[in-house]
Amino acid sequence: MYIYAFSNHQEIAIKQLSDKKKLLKTRVNRADNFVNLTLLGIEKCLQNIVLKKETNLYISSKDGNINSTIKILEAIFRKEQLPMPFNFLNSVNASILFFVAKNFGLEGKGIFTDTFESALLQAYVDVKNGKTVLIGLVNEAIADLDLHRKKFKVQEVTEQSQWLVLSPKLEGENALAQISDVKIQTSEQATKHSTNDLFDFLEDNNTQSSCPFNYKHLSFMVRKC
Amino acid sequence: MVYIESYALSCALGKSTKSSVENIKEFTSEPSTLSDKNKYYYIDEHQEQDYYESIIKIAKEALEEANLSKEAINKIGLFIGTSSAKLPINEALLKQTDEMLAQPNLSELSSIIMNALEIKGFNTIISTACTASANALVQAKEMIESGLIEKALVLGIELFNELSIKGFNSFQLLSQDKIRPFDQHRDGVILGEGVSAIVLGKRPSAFEFIGGSSLLDTLSITSSSAQNLLNIMKRTMTKANLAPRDISVIKAHATGTIQNDLSEAQALNELFPNHPYIIALKPYIGHTMGACGTNEVVLLLEALKQNFIPKTLNFTTQSSDYPLVPLSINSPAIKGYYLLNYLGFGGNNCCLILKYSGV
């Protein structure tokens, strides 16, 4: 399995979440922070590559569109109102697949999962079956940054939108790296890496040319091409 | 080849698979009426605090039925399909403590289930709205075929939460009367809760999982297009080397909503002009959203095991927009290919084909 493009968008929120619309090439109706964060990472990933419409899409996220979910729960339980329809829609995890598919013209399979490593293994199966896959991890912060710090017990509030284009070997295209030796591990084995480690490795031109990665249930080797 | 080795279900029809399907023969499940006059299909006596207990009980039933060794359970792949995930827990905690999203992390759901069942292998939570557990079945099958895992436990989980009901209500998609699949007078869906478990593997059984496909549909974020449904059914049959004439029974998604039933009926009429049996199961247990994929597979398979194909409830008047009449009486089970459709919010459609070879 080869990596043909990647992006490693990470930002730190200090006083408030950034206005991501300003950085996006295209404006999307009814897009909120989670949608814009997702699109921003993908725009960066696809700067030099055009995806076929049959490309499969995997989006992973720890908490999904957490701000829309909070708005709806506040409407229902604190204000005793019906949620705004499009807040409800944006809170449904599948909706982000729609926004991406619509914006980037994708018509393949679309899967939303909880972890990047589980998405990566499912993408690996697709690539073995000859498919190209756009796969990413998107974690947004709660707009109330103090609430975010308290809830997740962190001092620094970060958001991330990290993406890979994976494919079998493509004739006439230069791959950036190869992922091999993909194995499932049992949970007794220690987790050594985070998703950031993989993207930092890809981004850093000064590191070694290959590196083994160990996650909770998955291990693999990445070799830069 | 991948087979359904065992299954278990708890839904509004009953707390066991067998009793649920026996209740289909003499239909006894009725939705409850909520304080806002909307209706809902509850699992009997299920309480918010039973959340994990309800799920783990059904998963254990399926694992015991599959008769797996401890080592096989350790290595089994866990695929959870759910739309609301931990929302029921978070809503219950919000009512008690006023804390917003007390347990936000989605992955805790699989961690708790894995610890209880002693599963130590690959796990994933798939959250694609109403196609979630159907997609989980497709992903699990493909991973077994790839050789990465030998068996998979696929769970469909959807338990009562107000966010889903009020969200559907905000789009005026709820019926306050009945789910009337494909009927001229259909006026919406009634939601329900259900938990089901399916063990997939290579040990032959009466039910072969022939294949499945999932496609993004970008026509509308709230409803599916007839063209996409046509494409996905064709693709699933082509992958299985089947033609429309090979399909004996179609389990439609059939939510009873105006637009989705219209799209599905148009696609079915175009691809299957000589209709095979068309059935809808949501009038029995409500629309169980992310769990409807596995819930409706289990209901159908258990009905076949009990030697019948379930009739579709509440259909009285053929639509003036399309000539489609679902099966109106319970009919004897037939061996052959069963096609199952699932449509989801967020432009996500899924189609499965199962083969029944007789008990």
Boltz contact constraints between the chains, C-beta under 6 A:
constraints:
  - contact:
      token1: [A, 62]
      token2: [B, 105]
      max_distance: 6.0
  - contact:
      token1: [A, 63]
      token2: [B, 104]
      max_distance: 6.0
  - contact:
      token1: [A, 70]
      token2: [B, 100]
      max_distance: 6.0
  - contact:
      token1: [A, 72]
      token2: [B, 163]
      max_distance: 6.0
  - contact:
      token1: [A, 76]
      token2: [B, 162]
      max_distance: 6.0
  - contact:
      token1: [A, 76]
      token2: [B, 166]
      max_distance: 6.0
  - contact:
      token1: [A, 77]
      token2: [B, 94]
      max_distance: 6.0
  - contact:
      token1: [A, 82]
      token2: [B, 166]
      max_distance: 6.0
  - contact:
      token1: [A, 82]
      token2: [B, 169]
      max_distance: 6.0
  - contact:
      token1: [A, 82]
      token2: [B, 170]
      max_distance: 6.0
  - contact:
      token1: [A, 83]
      token2: [B, 166]
      max_distance: 6.0
  - contact:
      token1: [A, 83]
      token2: [B, 167]
      max_distance: 6.0
  - contact:
      token1: [A, 83]
      token2: [B, 170]
      max_distance: 6.0
  - contact:
      token1: [A, 85]
      token2: [B, 170]
      max_distance: 6.0
  - contact:
      token1: [A, 85]
      token2: [B, 171]
      max_distance: 6.0
  - contact:
      token1: [A, 88]
      token2: [B, 167]
      max_distance: 6.0
  - contact:
      token1: [A, 88]
      token2: [B, 170]
      max_distance: 6.0
  - contact:
      token1: [A, 92]
      token2: [B, 129]
      max_distance: 6.0
  - contact:
      token1: [A, 92]
      token2: [B, 345]
      max_distance: 6.0
  - contact:
      token1: [A, 92]
      token2: [B, 346]
      max_distance: 6.0
  - contact:
      token1: [A, 93]
      token2: [B, 127]
      max_distance: 6.0
  - contact:
      token1: [A, 94]
      token2: [B, 128]
      max_distance: 6.0
  - contact:
      token1: [A, 94]
      token2: [B, 129]
      max_distance: 6.0
  - contact:
      token1: [A, 94]
      token2: [B, 344]
      max_distance: 6.0
  - contact:
      token1: [A, 94]
      token2: [B, 345]
      max_distance: 6.0
  - contact:
      token1: [A, 94]
      token2: [B, 346]
      max_distance: 6.0
  - contact:
      token1: [A, 94]
      token2: [B, 348]
      max_distance: 6.0
  - contact:
      token1: [A, 95]
      token2: [B, 346]
      max_distance: 6.0
  - contact:
      token1: [A, 97]
      token2: [B, 346]
      max_distance: 6.0
  - contact:
      token1: [A, 98]
      token2: [B, 221]
      max_distance: 6.0
  - contact:
      token1: [A, 98]
      token2: [B, 346]
      max_distance: 6.0
  - contact:
      token1: [A, 98]
      token2: [B, 347]
      max_distance: 6.0
  - contact:
      token1: [A, 101]
      token2: [B, 216]
      max_distance: 6.0
  - contact:
      token1: [A, 101]
      token2: [B, 218]
      max_distance: 6.0
  - contact:
      token1: [A, 102]
      token2: [B, 218]
      max_distance: 6.0
  - contact:
      token1: [A, 106]
      token2: [B, 216]
      max_distance: 6.0
  - contact:
      token1: [A, 107]
      token2: [B, 216]
      max_distance: 6.0
  - contact:
      token1: [A, 109]
      token2: [B, 214]
      max_distance: 6.0
  - contact:
      token1: [A, 110]
      token2: [B, 216]
      max_distance: 6.0
  - contact:
      token1: [A, 110]
      token2: [B, 348]
      max_distance: 6.0
  - contact:
      token1: [A, 111]
      token2: [B, 126]
      max_distance: 6.0
  - contact:
      token1: [A, 112]
      token2: [B, 127]
      max_distance: 6.0
  - contact:
      token1: [A, 112]
      token2: [B, 128]
      max_distance: 6.0
  - contact:
      token1: [A, 113]
      token2: [B, 124]
      max_distance: 6.0
  - contact:
      token1: [A, 113]
      token2: [B, 126]
      max_distance: 6.0
  - contact:
      token1: [A, 114]
      token2: [B, 106]
      max_distance: 6.0
  - contact:
      token1: [A, 114]
      token2: [B, 107]
      max_distance: 6.0
  - contact:
      token1: [A, 114]
      token2: [B, 125]
      max_distance: 6.0
  - contact:
      token1: [A, 115]
      token2: [B, 107]
      max_distance: 6.0
  - contact:
      token1: [A, 118]
      token2: [B, 124]
      max_distance: 6.0
  - contact:
      token1: [A, 122]
      token2: [B, 139]
      max_distance: 6.0
  - contact:
      token1: [A, 125]
      token2: [B, 142]
      max_distance: 6.0
  - contact:
      token1: [A, 125]
      token2: [B, 143]
      max_distance: 6.0
  - contact:
      token1: [A, 125]
      token2: [B, 146]
      max_distance: 6.0
  - contact:
      token1: [A, 128]
      token2: [B, 146]
      max_distance: 6.0
  - contact:
      token1: [A, 184]
      token2: [B, 121]
      max_distance: 6.0
  - contact:
      token1: [A, 184]
      token2: [B, 122]
      max_distance: 6.0
  - contact:
      token1: [A, 184]
      token2: [B, 148]
      max_distance: 6.0
  - contact:
      token1: [A, 186]
      token2: [B, 120]
      max_distance: 6.0
  - contact:
      token1: [A, 187]
      token2: [B, 120]
      max_distance: 6.0
  - contact:
      token1: [A, 217]
      token2: [B, 122]
      max_distance: 6.0
